Amino acid sequence: MTSAATVGVMAETSGARREDGNGMNDNGEKGPSPPHRADTRVVTAGRHPPSYHGFINPPVYHASTLIYPSAEDYVAHRGRYQYGRVGTPTTEALESALMELEGPRCAGVALLPSGLAAISTALLAVVKAGDHLLVTDTAYGPTRAFCEQILPRFGVTTSFYDPMIGAEIAALVRPDTRAVYLESPGSLSFEVQDVDAIAKAAHDKGVIVLMDNTWATPLFFRPLDHGVDLVIQAGTKYIGGHSDVMLGTVSANATHVAALKQTTFLYGLCEGPDDVYLGLRGLRTLAVRLDRHCKSGLEIARWLEQRPEVLRVLHPAMPSCPGHELWRRDYAGASGLFSIVLRPVPQQAVYAFLDALTLFGIGPSWGGYESLAIPFDLAPARTATHWAPGGPTVRFHIGLEAAADLTADLERGFAALAAAA
Ligand SMILES: Cc1ncc(COP(=O)(O)O)c(C=O)c1O
């Protein structure tokens, strides 16, 4: 189970509200088609050519106001669309495509201006003054900062927990605990969480479950099927796929969709039409890109594991990664983001390694077509766990370049590291 090809195993009944561009069932032209595999659904989901004069893709509606046929229609809010901020055929196409991919438990999707906006909106949709949150110690830095710096202003407190806690999260749940927040795997240190065990323990105590699933995308893991109530994607990463868009999505089950939609609406949040379109365009090639990220990522991670300079590889599909067994149990593939722990060398040697790379850019974010590498240190960021990996750490995003060229580039980097050590 180490290839994105295994995504095909995830064939399941689709939660499609209307048929895709090939099935065309709104008016019964062809009738419903059988449930398709996820690789097919990224291509077909959310499409409806009859609505757009037969063109494959929806137009990009640049819209604020729309005009109602009559005063009575306006007063009664009659009509499929109400106002640009609330939805257009372009946003509807991406939302319904994502709903299909998230699976039958998905009752609605909100599109937001960034992954971080998706995180804050999802949290604000569930908390009220006096509530307590349990957040994984591995959460993306600004998620943590939002909980520590913004939520206290609304009377919400946060405790951080060990990502490997599993069912024992039950012992941390207090009478005022409203929600538990997961990010799996951690996007720098890659601990894979036991989503089923945490969700069950939380639900047994009436606690809501949120998860940042950006690393896996719904093609490799569908959190709603595992008990998660609200799922976050930084669409900026793999859904966009080309490092040219900021996009966030939150997918909710039936219990939480109304609160999600209300929060998005009353905070006045929406995503611009061009960026929605880029998200939709990126989605169409997600399966084939992930397949390459997965294969090249593993090939390079295994190559790195053999290097004398490398102490440990933190890649969910490799046994050296905490929670690897959970990845094997739950995931249909691995994306291209992972880290290594180097044998101890001065930090200047790590910088020399990174500066010598020509195909790997040094920069934040990930999920685009290009390879990236950054140094990081999580010691100051952890409060519930202790980060002492045994050497300097580097995170890689393996892009769509030829893997052999990337390993040759890394060879150059290791030569520079040796020279500087
Ligand atoms: C795991 C994870 N979630 C969320 C985000 C935030 O996404 P955005 O940059 O679109 O705000 C990031 C960004 O790096 C991330 O790594």
The ligand as a MOL file (V3000), in Angstrom:
LIG
                    3D

  0  0  0     0  0            999 V3000
M  V30 BEGIN CTAB
M  V30 COUNTS 16 16 0 0 0
M  V30 BEGIN ATOM
M  V30 1 C -0.7880 21.7640 7.3570 0
M  V30 2 C -1.1190 23.1490 6.9140 0
M  V30 3 N -2.3630 23.5970 7.1250 0
M  V30 4 C -2.7160 24.8440 6.7650 0
M  V30 5 C -1.8150 25.6980 6.1730 0
M  V30 6 C -2.2370 27.0790 5.8290 0
M  V30 7 O -2.5390 27.2260 4.4740 0
M  V30 8 P -2.4590 28.6360 3.7640 0
M  V30 9 O -1.0140 28.9180 3.5490 0
M  V30 10 O -3.2510 28.4540 2.5270 0
M  V30 11 O -3.0880 29.6360 4.6900 0
M  V30 12 C -0.5150 25.2670 5.9270 0
M  V30 13 C 0.4540 26.1730 5.2610 0
M  V30 14 O 1.6210 25.8900 5.1360 0
M  V30 15 C -0.1480 23.9700 6.3130 0
M  V30 16 O 1.0960 23.4970 6.1400 0
M  V30 END ATOM
M  V30 BEGIN BOND
M  V30 1 1 1 2
M  V30 2 1 2 3
M  V30 3 2 2 15
M  V30 4 2 3 4
M  V30 5 1 4 5
M  V30 6 1 5 6
M  V30 7 2 5 12
M  V30 8 1 6 7
M  V30 9 1 7 8
M  V30 10 2 8 9
M  V30 11 1 8 10
M  V30 12 1 8 11
M  V30 13 1 12 13
M  V30 14 1 12 15
M  V30 15 2 13 14
M  V30 16 1 15 16
M  V30 END BOND
M  V30 END CTAB
M  END
